[in-house]
Amino acid sequence: MTRHPELNVDICIDDQRQDLVTEGIDLALRVGTLSDSGTVARRIGCWPLALAASPSYLQAMGTPQVPGDLLSHRLISNTVSGTKLCSFRRGGHVESIRLTSRLTISINEVCIAAAVAGSGIVYTGILALRRELDDGSLVQVLPDWDVGAFKVHAVFPSRRAIKASARAFADFLVSELSDPEKLSRDAGA
């Protein structure tokens, strides 16, 4: 808004997918695999995922040492990550396991709150966990493993012309959000 002072912005934050045409939405951010064939998408970036749990949960249930240990733990995820085959990488070693969440919640912030409350291990974007990791209410699980990443796209409705303001906002998002390392540093500052 600083770059474009005449621009009016109406932000709707909802973890449920909206019909962009019906709702009159010019641009949406979509996380994960795109399933909307009736839209035009622009990749914003690929953001790392992480696993985290409260110190009390880890004290009571034990701390996973390898990805296979997750099978005996209570997993929490949002509907974006859900149940899926996950590949974990460390050095040249790859371990693939199917993660099934015991608790699935549609709002990511509530997933994180459930983990802070000791309900299990949350599987979500590391940037969403930054505050809780910094204040110690969550501890990263399997920190030496690459636990994957999710793709982030700006999505435009294809049945009407893309507005210049939406295109400019997508450009801004790419310039500001495409580097997860920069985001991680900024979030921790």
C-alpha positions as CSV (number, residue, x, y, z in Angstrom):
1,M,0.0,0.0,0.0
2,T,3.0,2.3,0.5
3,R,4.1,1.7,-3.1
4,H,0.5,2.3,-4.4
5,P,-1.2,4.8,-2.1
6,E,-4.3,4.9,-4.3
7,L,-4.9,1.1,-4.0
8,N,-7.6,-0.1,-1.7
9,V,-7.1,-3.6,-0.3
10,D,-9.7,-6.0,1.1
11,I,-8.1,-9.0,2.7
12,C,-10.1,-12.1,3.5
13,I,-8.2,-14.7,5.5
14,D,-9.8,-18.1,5.2
15,D,-8.2,-21.6,5.1
16,Q,-11.1,-22.8,3.0
17,R,-10.8,-22.5,-0.8
18,Q,-13.0,-19.8,-2.3
19,D,-14.5,-19.7,-5.7
20,L,-12.7,-16.7,-7.0
21,V,-15.2,-15.8,-9.7
22,T,-18.3,-16.2,-7.6
23,E,-16.7,-14.3,-4.6
24,G,-15.3,-11.6,-6.8
25,I,-11.7,-12.2,-5.6
26,D,-9.0,-10.8,-7.8
27,L,-6.1,-12.8,-6.3
28,A,-5.8,-15.7,-3.8
29,L,-2.8,-17.3,-2.2
30,R,-3.0,-21.1,-2.4
31,V,-0.7,-23.4,-0.5
32,G,0.0,-26.9,-1.7
33,T,-1.0,-28.7,-4.8
34,L,-3.2,-26.7,-7.1
35,S,-6.5,-28.4,-8.1
36,D,-8.3,-25.5,-9.6
37,S,-8.1,-26.1,-13.4
38,G,-10.2,-23.0,-14.0
39,T,-7.7,-20.5,-12.7
40,V,-4.4,-18.9,-13.7
41,A,-1.6,-19.4,-11.2
42,R,1.8,-17.8,-10.6
43,R,4.3,-19.5,-8.3
44,I,5.3,-17.3,-5.4
45,G,7.7,-19.7,-3.8
46,C,8.4,-22.9,-2.0
47,W,8.4,-22.7,1.8
48,P,9.9,-25.3,4.1
49,L,7.9,-27.4,6.4
50,A,8.8,-28.4,10.0
51,L,7.7,-30.6,12.8
52,A,7.3,-29.2,16.3
53,A,6.0,-30.2,19.7
54,S,5.7,-28.8,23.2
55,P,8.5,-29.7,25.6
56,S,5.8,-31.3,27.8
57,Y,4.6,-33.6,25.0
58,L,8.1,-34.6,24.2
59,Q,8.9,-35.3,27.8
60,A,5.8,-37.5,28.1
61,M,5.9,-39.3,24.7
62,G,9.6,-39.2,23.9
63,T,11.4,-37.3,21.1
64,P,11.5,-38.9,17.7
65,Q,15.1,-39.5,16.5
66,V,14.3,-40.7,13.0
67,P,11.3,-40.2,10.7
68,G,10.0,-43.7,11.3
69,D,9.5,-42.8,15.0
70,L,6.7,-40.4,14.0
71,L,4.4,-43.4,13.4
72,S,4.1,-43.9,17.1
73,H,3.2,-40.2,17.8
74,R,0.1,-38.1,17.7
75,L,0.4,-35.8,14.6
76,I,-1.5,-32.6,14.1
77,S,-1.9,-31.0,10.7
78,N,-4.0,-28.6,8.8
79,T,-6.1,-29.6,5.8
80,V,-3.4,-28.4,3.5
81,S,-0.9,-31.0,4.7
82,G,-3.3,-33.7,5.8
83,T,-2.4,-37.4,5.3
84,K,0.3,-37.9,2.8
85,L,3.4,-39.8,1.9
86,C,6.4,-37.7,3.0
87,S,10.0,-38.0,2.1
88,F,12.5,-37.0,4.7
89,R,16.1,-36.2,3.6
90,R,19.3,-36.0,5.6
91,G,22.6,-36.0,3.7
92,G,22.2,-38.7,1.0
93,H,19.6,-40.7,3.0
94,V,15.9,-40.5,2.1
95,E,13.2,-42.1,4.3
96,S,9.6,-42.1,3.1
97,I,6.7,-42.7,5.4
98,R,3.0,-42.1,5.3
99,L,2.0,-39.5,7.9
100,T,-1.5,-39.7,9.1
101,S,-2.7,-37.0,11.4
102,R,-4.6,-37.9,14.5
103,L,-5.9,-34.3,14.7
104,T,-6.7,-32.3,11.5
105,I,-7.8,-28.7,11.9
106,S,-8.7,-26.3,9.1
107,I,-7.1,-23.3,10.7
108,N,-3.3,-23.4,10.9
109,E,-3.0,-21.2,14.0
110,V,-5.3,-23.6,15.9
111,C,-3.0,-26.5,14.8
112,I,-0.1,-24.7,16.4
113,A,-2.1,-23.8,19.5
114,A,-3.0,-27.5,19.9
115,A,0.7,-28.4,19.7
116,V,1.6,-25.8,22.3
117,A,-1.1,-27.3,24.5
118,G,0.6,-30.7,24.3
119,S,-1.8,-32.5,21.9
120,G,0.9,-33.8,19.6
121,I,3.5,-32.9,16.9
122,V,2.4,-30.3,14.5
123,Y,3.4,-30.5,10.8
124,T,3.3,-27.1,9.1
125,G,5.3,-24.3,7.6
126,I,8.3,-23.3,9.7
127,L,7.6,-19.7,9.2
128,A,4.2,-20.1,11.0
129,L,6.1,-21.7,13.9
130,R,8.7,-19.0,14.3
131,R,7.2,-17.2,17.4
132,E,6.6,-20.5,19.3
133,L,10.1,-21.8,18.4
134,D,11.7,-18.6,19.5
135,D,9.8,-18.4,22.8
136,G,10.3,-22.1,23.6
137,S,6.7,-23.1,23.7
138,L,7.5,-25.5,20.8
139,V,10.6,-27.4,20.0
140,Q,11.5,-28.4,16.5
141,V,11.4,-32.2,16.0
142,L,13.9,-33.9,13.6
143,P,15.7,-30.5,13.0
144,D,18.5,-32.2,11.1
145,W,16.1,-33.7,8.5
146,D,14.6,-31.9,5.5
147,V,10.9,-32.6,6.1
148,G,9.7,-31.1,2.8
149,A,8.2,-27.9,1.6
150,F,5.0,-26.7,0.2
151,K,4.4,-24.6,-2.9
152,V,2.7,-21.2,-2.7
153,H,0.9,-19.7,-5.7
154,A,-0.9,-16.5,-6.4
155,V,-4.1,-17.6,-8.2
156,F,-6.2,-15.4,-10.4
157,P,-9.7,-16.2,-11.8
158,S,-9.3,-17.0,-15.5
159,R,-12.8,-16.1,-16.7
160,R,-12.1,-12.4,-16.5
161,A,-9.1,-10.2,-17.3
162,I,-6.5,-10.1,-14.6
163,K,-6.6,-6.6,-13.0
164,A,-3.4,-4.6,-13.1
165,S,-3.6,-4.1,-9.3
166,A,-3.7,-7.9,-8.8
167,R,-0.8,-8.4,-11.1
168,A,1.2,-5.7,-9.3
169,F,0.3,-7.4,-5.9
170,A,1.6,-10.7,-7.3
171,D,4.8,-9.0,-8.4
172,F,5.2,-7.6,-4.9
173,L,4.6,-11.1,-3.3
174,V,7.2,-12.7,-5.5
175,S,9.8,-10.0,-4.6
176,E,9.0,-10.2,-0.9
177,L,8.1,-13.8,-0.3
178,S,10.0,-16.0,-2.8
179,D,13.0,-16.4,-0.5
180,P,12.2,-18.6,2.5
181,E,15.6,-18.0,4.0
182,K,15.0,-14.2,4.0
183,L,11.6,-14.8,5.5
184,S,12.9,-17.0,8.2
185,R,15.6,-14.4,9.1
186,D,13.0,-11.5,9.0
187,A,10.5,-13.5,11.1
188,G,13.1,-14.2,13.8
189,A,14.2,-10.6,14.0
